[in-house]
Amino acid sequence: MEKGTKVKTIKVAAAIIKSENKIFATQRGYGEFKDGWEFPGGKIEKGETPEEALIREIKEELDTLISPRRKIACIEYDYPEFHLSMECFWAEIVTGDLLLKEHKAAKWLSKDELNDVAWLPADLELIEKIREEMSAW
């Protein structure tokens, strides 16, 4: 990118949904990052809090109501075409069965399985922090 070029920032929220000793990961089925693994979530709309965006996005994408709990991190990552600002929260399922409406696949991963999928770069930055927290469970 040329010096002085303003890069678009995309603000998103991601849910690290946990159940027992595993976390939920999804594989993108569309777009530039098709087939990459990520934590579900999406763009934060104007006037929404990250938590509100997460609840809305997970309902839309997975037909599931979640409860965002504690913020884990805010990942700042520079992709070639944009800057991603990703607010990441531990979340729990309130109701629903995590029905894949937009994703290609999904897996429940234990701490030892976190490296078994090809994470998207921004999500990869979060994996070590998640592994550390899962070690304390």
N, C-alpha and C positions, 0 to 999 in steps of 0.2 A: 504494500500500500504506500502511496506517495506521502511524503511528509506534509503535514498540514491538512490532509484529507480527513473530513469528519466521518467517523464510522458510526453507523446506526447501532444503537443499543437496544437489545430486546430483553425485556424484563419478564421472567417466568418464575413459576413456583413448581417445586417438585415434591412429591410425597414418597417418603421411604416408609412403605406400609409394612408393619411387622405383625407376625402372628407366630406365637410360640417362639422358637429360636431361629426363625427364617424371615427374610425380607423378599418383597415382591418386585421383580424386574420385568420390563416389557421390551419387546423387539419392534422397532418401527416398521410399518408396512408400506410407507409412502415417503415421497419427498427426497431431498438431497441426501439425507442420512438414513435412507432405507436400509434395513437389515441390522442397523446398529442397536445396541441395547442401552436402555435408559431407565430412569425412574419416571413413573407416570406423572403427568401434570400438564401445564401449558401456560400460555401468555396471561399476564396480569392485565386486565382491562382497566381503563381509566375509571377512577373512583373506587376500585376494589382493593381490599387488603390482600396480601399474599395468601392468607388463610382462606378468604372468601373465594379467591381464584381457584385454589386447590379443590375446595368442595365442589365448585361448579364444574371444573374440568374433569374430575374423577367421575362425577355423576354422568357427564356427557360421554366420556370415553369408555368407561367401564361399568356403567349402570349401577354404581355402588356409592353409598353415602359413607364418607369417612369423617373422622374427627382429627384434625391436625393437632398435634400435641406440642412438643418442644422443638424450637428451631435448632437445627444442627449446625448450619453454616450458610453463608452467602458466597457462592462460587462466582468469581469473575473470570471469564474465559474469552480470549480473543480468537474467534474463527476468522478465516480469510475475508469473509464478506460482512461480518457484523461482530459486535461485542455482546456476549451473553452475560446477563446478571441473573443468577439463579438462586432464589431463596429456597432452602431445603429444610423440610420438617419431618420429624417422626410422625407417623399417623397410624390410626387404628380403624378397622372396619366397624361401622355402626350397623348397617344393613346392606345386603347385596352379596352377589357371588362373583364379582370381578369378571364380568362378561366382556370379552374382547370385541369392541365395536370398530376400533381404528387400528389396533396393533396386530401384527402378524403372529406373534407368539408371546408367551409369558412363562416365567418360572419362579418358584419359590427357592431361594438360595440360602444355604447355611453360611456361616462365617468361612468355612473351608471351601465353599464353592464359589465365592465371590469372583475368583479369577477365571471361572469356567465359561464366561460369556465375553463377547467383544464389545465392551462399553464404549459409548461415544466419549470423545475427549473430555468434555466438561464434567460428565458423570464420573469418569475415571478419577478425577481430582478428589472426589468425595469418598471413594472406596476405602482408603486407608483410615479415614476418620470413622466410618461405619464399622470397619473391622475392629478398631480399638473399642468402640462402644459395645459391640456385640460380645467382646471378650469379657466384659463386666456382667453380662446377664447370668 
